[in-house]
Amino acid sequence: MMKEQKLNILLSFVFCLVSIISFNGCHVYSFTGASISPDIKTVSILFFPNKASIVQPSLSQAFTEKLKDKFVSETSLALTKDNGDLNFEGAIIDYNTQPTAITGNDNAALNRLTITVSVKFTNVKDSKQDFETNFSRYADYDSHKSLSSVETELIAQINSQLVDDIFNKAVVNW
Protein backbone atom coordinates (compact mmCIF):
# COMPACT_ATOMS: atom_id res chain seq x y z
CA MET A 1 0.00 0.00 0.00
CA MET A 2 2.86 2.36 0.85
CA LYS A 3 4.44 1.82 -2.58
CA GLU A 4 1.13 2.72 -4.28
CA GLN A 5 0.90 5.97 -2.32
CA LYS A 6 4.48 6.91 -3.23
CA LEU A 7 3.81 6.06 -6.86
CA ASN A 8 0.63 8.18 -6.87
CA ILE A 9 2.51 11.12 -5.33
CA LEU A 10 5.31 10.75 -7.86
CA LEU A 11 2.85 10.56 -10.77
CA SER A 12 1.00 13.64 -9.48
CA PHE A 13 4.28 15.54 -9.24
CA VAL A 14 5.31 14.52 -12.77
CA PHE A 15 1.89 15.50 -14.13
CA CYS A 16 2.12 18.93 -12.46
CA LEU A 17 5.65 19.45 -13.74
CA VAL A 18 4.73 18.48 -17.30
CA SER A 19 1.67 20.73 -17.14
CA ILE A 20 3.73 23.72 -16.00
CA ILE A 21 6.37 23.16 -18.66
CA SER A 22 3.82 22.70 -21.45
CA PHE A 23 1.96 25.86 -20.43
CA ASN A 24 5.10 27.95 -20.67
CA GLY A 25 4.58 30.47 -23.45
CA CYS A 26 3.13 33.86 -24.20
CA HIS A 27 -0.32 33.32 -22.71
CA VAL A 28 -1.52 33.43 -19.14
CA TYR A 29 -3.17 30.17 -18.12
CA SER A 30 -5.50 29.64 -15.23
CA PHE A 31 -6.80 26.50 -13.54
CA THR A 32 -10.04 26.98 -15.49
CA GLY A 33 -8.16 26.38 -18.74
CA ALA A 34 -8.43 29.99 -19.87
CA SER A 35 -5.65 31.08 -22.19
CA ILE A 36 -5.52 34.86 -22.13
CA SER A 37 -2.74 36.94 -23.63
CA PRO A 38 -0.95 39.07 -21.00
CA ASP A 39 -1.78 42.25 -22.92
CA ILE A 40 -5.50 41.64 -22.39
CA LYS A 41 -6.55 43.36 -19.18
CA THR A 42 -10.29 44.09 -19.45
CA VAL A 43 -13.57 42.52 -20.49
CA SER A 44 -16.86 44.23 -21.25
CA ILE A 45 -20.15 42.36 -21.24
CA LEU A 46 -23.14 44.30 -22.49
CA PHE A 47 -26.68 43.53 -21.35
CA PHE A 48 -28.26 40.64 -23.29
CA PRO A 49 -31.87 41.65 -24.01
CA ASN A 50 -34.54 39.01 -24.41
CA LYS A 51 -35.73 39.10 -28.02
CA ALA A 52 -37.38 35.68 -27.91
CA SER A 53 -41.06 35.35 -28.72
CA ILE A 54 -41.64 34.24 -25.11
CA VAL A 55 -40.11 36.72 -22.69
CA GLN A 56 -39.25 35.44 -19.24
CA PRO A 57 -38.81 38.68 -17.19
CA SER A 58 -35.69 37.81 -15.19
CA LEU A 59 -33.82 35.81 -17.86
CA SER A 60 -31.84 38.67 -19.42
CA GLN A 61 -30.53 39.95 -16.10
CA ALA A 62 -29.76 36.45 -14.79
CA PHE A 63 -27.88 35.45 -17.95
CA THR A 64 -25.88 38.69 -18.22
CA GLU A 65 -24.85 38.56 -14.55
CA LYS A 66 -23.89 34.89 -14.80
CA LEU A 67 -21.58 35.67 -17.75
CA LYS A 68 -20.01 38.60 -15.87
CA ASP A 69 -19.53 36.46 -12.75
CA LYS A 70 -17.77 33.77 -14.78
CA PHE A 71 -15.15 36.20 -16.10
CA VAL A 72 -14.66 37.98 -12.79
CA SER A 73 -14.28 34.77 -10.79
CA GLU A 74 -12.24 32.71 -13.26
CA THR A 75 -9.92 35.26 -14.85
CA SER A 76 -7.88 38.21 -13.67
CA LEU A 77 -9.58 40.52 -16.17
CA ALA A 78 -11.15 43.75 -14.95
CA LEU A 79 -14.81 44.17 -15.86
CA THR A 80 -15.48 47.44 -17.71
CA LYS A 81 -18.76 48.95 -18.81
CA ASP A 82 -17.71 49.04 -22.49
CA ASN A 83 -14.68 48.99 -24.78
CA GLY A 84 -12.88 46.17 -23.03
CA ASP A 85 -10.04 44.26 -24.63
CA LEU A 86 -12.58 41.43 -24.87
CA ASN A 87 -16.17 42.42 -25.72
CA PHE A 88 -19.38 40.41 -25.51
CA GLU A 89 -22.75 41.51 -26.82
CA GLY A 90 -25.83 39.77 -28.07
CA ALA A 91 -29.36 38.75 -27.21
CA ILE A 92 -31.48 35.90 -26.02
CA ILE A 93 -33.18 34.87 -29.26
CA ASP A 94 -35.19 31.79 -28.29
CA TYR A 95 -36.93 30.55 -25.17
CA ASN A 96 -39.32 27.68 -25.64
CA THR A 97 -40.71 24.58 -24.08
CA GLN A 98 -41.93 21.50 -25.90
CA PRO A 99 -42.71 17.85 -25.20
CA THR A 100 -39.85 15.45 -25.83
CA ALA A 101 -40.54 11.95 -24.51
CA ILE A 102 -43.89 10.71 -25.76
CA THR A 103 -45.35 7.69 -23.99
CA GLY A 104 -47.40 4.91 -25.59
CA ASN A 105 -50.68 6.79 -25.15
CA ASP A 106 -49.40 9.96 -26.88
CA ASN A 107 -48.78 11.83 -23.62
CA ALA A 108 -45.51 13.58 -22.92
CA ALA A 109 -43.44 12.09 -20.12
CA LEU A 110 -40.92 14.92 -20.32
CA ASN A 111 -40.92 18.51 -21.49
CA ARG A 112 -37.83 20.39 -22.63
CA LEU A 113 -36.98 24.02 -21.93
CA THR A 114 -34.54 25.39 -24.52
CA ILE A 115 -32.73 28.73 -24.41
CA THR A 116 -30.72 30.09 -27.35
CA VAL A 117 -28.38 33.06 -27.10
CA SER A 118 -26.77 34.94 -29.98
CA VAL A 119 -23.28 36.14 -29.06
CA LYS A 120 -20.88 38.49 -30.79
CA PHE A 121 -17.38 38.27 -29.32
CA THR A 122 -14.65 40.73 -30.20
CA ASN A 123 -11.02 40.42 -29.15
CA VAL A 124 -9.54 43.89 -29.70
CA LYS A 125 -5.98 42.53 -29.56
CA ASP A 126 -6.49 39.54 -31.89
CA SER A 127 -9.34 39.75 -34.40
CA LYS A 128 -8.70 36.14 -35.51
CA GLN A 129 -10.42 35.04 -32.32
CA ASP A 130 -13.60 37.06 -32.97
CA PHE A 131 -16.82 35.14 -33.48
CA GLU A 132 -20.52 35.64 -33.89
CA THR A 133 -22.56 32.52 -33.19
CA ASN A 134 -25.60 31.09 -31.44
CA PHE A 135 -25.36 28.94 -28.32
CA SER A 136 -28.26 26.72 -27.35
CA ARG A 137 -28.83 24.51 -24.31
CA TYR A 138 -31.81 22.72 -22.82
CA ALA A 139 -33.04 20.95 -19.72
CA ASP A 140 -35.80 18.38 -19.45
CA TYR A 141 -38.44 18.32 -16.74
CA ASP A 142 -41.29 16.04 -15.73
CA SER A 143 -44.43 16.81 -17.71
CA HIS A 144 -46.51 16.45 -14.56
CA LYS A 145 -44.85 19.61 -13.24
CA SER A 146 -45.73 23.07 -14.48
CA LEU A 147 -42.97 25.11 -16.07
CA SER A 148 -43.47 27.84 -13.47
CA SER A 149 -42.70 25.36 -10.65
CA VAL A 150 -39.30 24.38 -12.12
CA GLU A 151 -38.44 27.39 -14.28
CA THR A 152 -36.05 29.17 -11.88
CA GLU A 153 -33.99 26.01 -11.35
CA LEU A 154 -33.94 25.14 -15.06
CA ILE A 155 -32.92 28.67 -16.07
CA ALA A 156 -30.03 28.59 -13.60
CA GLN A 157 -28.90 25.20 -14.94
CA ILE A 158 -29.17 26.23 -18.59
CA ASN A 159 -27.51 29.61 -17.98
CA SER A 160 -24.53 27.86 -16.37
CA GLN A 161 -24.13 25.60 -19.40
CA LEU A 162 -24.47 28.49 -21.87
CA VAL A 163 -21.97 30.61 -19.97
CA ASP A 164 -19.48 27.72 -19.85
CA ASP A 165 -19.86 27.22 -23.62
CA ILE A 166 -19.32 30.93 -24.32
CA PHE A 167 -16.36 31.17 -21.92
CA ASN A 168 -14.74 28.10 -23.45
CA LYS A 169 -15.15 29.34 -27.02
CA ALA A 170 -13.79 32.78 -26.16
CA VAL A 171 -10.81 32.06 -23.91
CA VAL A 172 -10.13 28.32 -23.65
CA ASN A 173 -8.00 27.56 -26.67
CA TRP A 174 -7.31 23.84 -26.37
Buried (B, 14 or more C-beta within 10 A) or exposed (E): EEEEEEEEEEEEEEEEEEEEEEEEEEBBBBEBEBBBBEEBBBBBBBEBBBBBEEEBEEBBEBBBBBBBEBBBEBBEBEBBEEEBBBBBBBBBBBBEBEEBEEEEEEEBBBBBBBBBBBBBBBBBEEEEBBEEEEBBBBBBBEBEEEEEEBBEEBBEBBBEBBBBBBBBBBBBEE
